[in-house]
């Protein structure tokens, strides 16, 4: 396993953890549990962002700029549905 594959695994894992913490926060039955999950969620999102930043710097996570006409099409689609 090379460094890129390791970082991809970490990123996917951190995204999964954030999803679990999000649901824990939403479904918590008490303020204390909610606060604990919320703190864990914030920390996991920070970690996910750090991994993303590191991968971006290495050229391992490349994004494509959305085209304005594509954005306009999506907006129009949702306006028409309402």
Number of C-alpha atoms within 10 A of each C-alpha: 5 6 10 14 11 10 17 16 12 16 19 13 13 19 17 13 16 22 15 15 22 18 13 18 21 12 12 16 10 9 10 10 14 18 13 14 22 19 14 19 21 14 13 19 18 14 17 20 15 13 18 19 14 14 18 13 11 11 11 16 14 11 8 5 6 8 8 8 9 10 11 10 11 10 11 11 11 9 9 7 6 5
